[in-house]
């Protein structure tokens, strides 16, 4: 299972998320992005920062960002720099420690 989240760096609020059994662009980041923009109307310019994984650099996703009235600028983490994704890494660590490791799950086959 793969979990994709979009986090507002100012409020630390999860704006969008998706769970998928694969890592395709459509089922991960695009699904999370659609959830984020459905409940949060973009009225001012913002920066979407991500790592350099193929889902975030794909033509399909970059075009999706460009279609939001030109208000979204994409930024990618620097190669080999862990600080750029510190907020996301912290979120996933908290999720695992506070929830995942404390529960038993049935696996999907």
C-alpha positions in Angstrom: 0.0 0.0 0.0 1.3 3.4 -0.9 0.2 6.6 0.8 0.7 10.0 -0.8 0.1 13.2 1.1 0.1 16.9 0.3 1.0 19.0 3.3 0.6 22.8 3.7 4.0 23.9 5.1 2.5 26.9 6.9 -0.3 25.1 8.8 1.1 21.5 8.7 -2.4 20.5 7.6 -2.9 17.5 5.2 -4.7 19.1 2.2 -4.9 16.0 0.1 -4.0 12.3 0.2 -4.4 9.1 -1.7 -3.8 5.4 -1.0 -3.0 3.0 -3.8 -1.7 -0.4 -4.4 0.6 0.9 -7.1 2.9 4.0 -7.7 1.4 5.3 -10.9 1.1 9.0 -11.3 -2.6 8.9 -11.7 -3.3 6.8 -8.6 -0.8 8.6 -6.3 0.0 12.3 -6.7 -2.8 13.3 -9.1 -5.4 11.7 -6.9 -4.0 13.5 -3.9 -3.7 16.8 -5.8 -7.4 16.6 -6.9 -8.4 16.1 -3.3 -6.3 19.1 -2.2 -7.7 21.5 -4.8 -11.3 20.3 -4.4 -11.4 21.6 -0.8 -8.9 24.4 -1.1 -9.5 26.9 -3.9 -6.2 28.4 -5.2 -6.6 32.2 -5.3 -3.0 33.3 -4.8 0.3 32.0 -6.2 1.8 29.0 -4.4 4.8 26.8 -4.7 4.4 23.0 -4.9 7.6 21.4 -3.6 8.3 17.7 -4.0 11.1 15.2 -4.3 12.4 14.0 -7.7 10.4 10.8 -8.0 8.9 10.1 -11.4 5.3 10.7 -10.3 6.1 14.3 -9.4 8.2 15.0 -12.5 5.8 13.4 -15.0 4.4 15.4 -17.9 0.9 14.4 -16.7 1.3 15.9 -13.2 3.3 19.0 -14.3 0.5 19.8 -16.8 -2.1 19.3 -14.0 -0.3 21.9 -11.9 -0.1 24.4 -14.9 -3.8 24.1 -15.5 -4.6 25.8 -12.2 -4.7 29.4 -13.7 -1.0 29.6 -13.7 -1.0 30.1 -9.9 1.1 27.0 -9.0 4.8 26.9 -9.5 6.5 23.6 -9.1 9.8 23.3 -7.2 11.8 20.1 -6.7 14.0 19.2 -3.8 17.7 19.4 -4.4 19.5 16.2 -5.1 20.9 14.6 -2.0 19.4 17.2 0.4 17.2 15.6 3.1 16.1 18.9 4.6 13.8 19.8 1.7 11.4 16.9 2.6 11.8 17.1 6.4 8.1 18.0 7.0 6.9 15.0 5.0 9.4 12.7 6.6 8.4 13.9 10.0 4.7 13.3 9.2 5.3 9.7 8.1 7.5 8.9 11.1 4.7 10.2 13.5 2.1 8.3 11.6 4.1 5.1 11.9 5.0 5.5 15.6 1.6 6.8 16.7 -0.7 4.6 14.6 0.7 2.0 12.2 3.0 0.1 14.7 0.2 -0.1 17.3 -2.3 -1.9 15.1 -2.6 -5.1 13.2 -3.7 -5.1 9.6 -5.1 -7.5 7.1 -3.0 -7.6 4.0 -4.4 -7.1 0.5 -3.5 -9.8 -2.0 
